[in-house]
Amino acid sequence: MSCDEARLLIGADPGATTPALEEHLATCAGCARFRDEMRSLDADIRRALERPPDIARLRSAGPPPAWRQWALAASVVLASLAVCAVWLLRPSDTLAHEVVAHVQEEPRSWLATQHVSAQGIAQALRGAGVALDVTSDRIRYAQSCWLRGHYVPHLVIQTARGPVTVLILRHEQVRARRTFHEAGMTGIIVPAEHGSIALLARGAGDLDDLAGQMQHQVHWLPDAP
Amino acid sequence: MRNSEPGSPVSSIGGGVPAADAPITRLLESMRPELLRFAHWLARDRSIAEDIVQEALLRAWRSRDALKDPGAARPWLLTIVRREHARLYERKRLELVSLEEALETQASPGFPEPGGELFALRDAIMRLPIQYREPLILQVVGGFSTEEIARELALSATAVLTRLFRARNKLRVICGLTAVPDAPAPESLP
């Protein structure tokens, strides 16, 4: 085996090994060093690919093409129905994990610095059957997000400890307050009048006070969908 | 033969999932995050990736009887996702936007910080041309062998080796290593 052939095999799959390759490496320090480098690089590549790419969505200069709107509508319908299919089968202990995963999928939510307009907040709350007492100047992000089969208000509130995500989960019942730590974040899920409220912040810390405030500041409307 | 209408997961939902289909339903749902990650790296767009995975799961459901061995579900589903991604690009000329202008790389919780080596590597992988990125994603994320990638992409095994070599060679430079001379032409290899 030549050095070119050895390097092609190593570069293509640094973890692979064949008798011919090992025989070559035993006598070629350059290729052996190349394999060490490539294996180290490959470990980094695997780490890099462990999560989805952290990019913002493509910004479109104009309105989305018509096919995209239809595709989106169809996917929403299909997603709704598919979620219904697994509704009864889903494990109940994954709520905290899904809250964390959802926030990780919206990395920009914690980077917002401008407060959201009252209209934007109303839009995020629309359809969830809740009203909010929080003053709009504290809210830096407000979206209606698809989570576990429902659109839920996803807010980021600016606090003294930094941005805190609040998800209002009308359809998720929890019996008692639960705290969790995952991916460098601290969270809490508290029961509410209807459903529950999840809060999530970077690092360690106590979210109890804010969770208590949210329990009082979220008003559950009787005519919710 | 099934008593329920087997056309889609949609049909079996109205009256609940038939007991016989519960395992495959659980399986498909449990694979969704991994499929989404795979599709996301292929498509480089979350909303498109979600569409791809949704369509792929629908196709998988429709052909669930073809999955004889649950242990083979992972490569089976990844293949469906890859083909759905390819199909999407064949069917629709997706709007092409300059990556430089259109993508905003952002730090995110639990993700590498901008400026870090891993962040740069993720960015570099994202910017690899599809002919290099796709086999790399299939190999690293999908766990496909060279021969499996060759079958999937309708290439020779040597061509796949070359593409994988070139993909990693481009990434070497990002990590401060020197690029090595290009791989020999496929036809010159045994």
Interface residues (C-beta under 8 A of the other chain):
Chain A: D4 E5 R7 L8 L9 G11 A12 D13 P14 F34 E37 M38 L41 D42 D44 I45 R46 R47 A48 L49 R51 P52 P53 D54 I55 A56 R57 L58 R59 S60 P65 W67 A71 L72 S75 L78 A79 L81 A82 C84 A85 V86 L88 L89 R90 A101 V103 Q104 E105 P107 R108 W110 L111 A183 G184 M185 R202
Chain B: P9 V10 S12 I13 G16 V17 A22 T25 R26 E29 P33 L36 R37 H40 W41 R44 D45 R46 S47 A49 E50 D51 Q54 E55 L57 L58 K92 E95 V97 A102 L103 E104 T105 Q106 A107 S108 P109 G110 F111 P112 E117 L118 L121 R122 I125 M126 L136 I137 Q139 V140 V141 T146 V160 L161 T162 L164 F165 R166 R168 N169 L171 R172 C175 L177 V180 P181 A183 P184 L189 P190
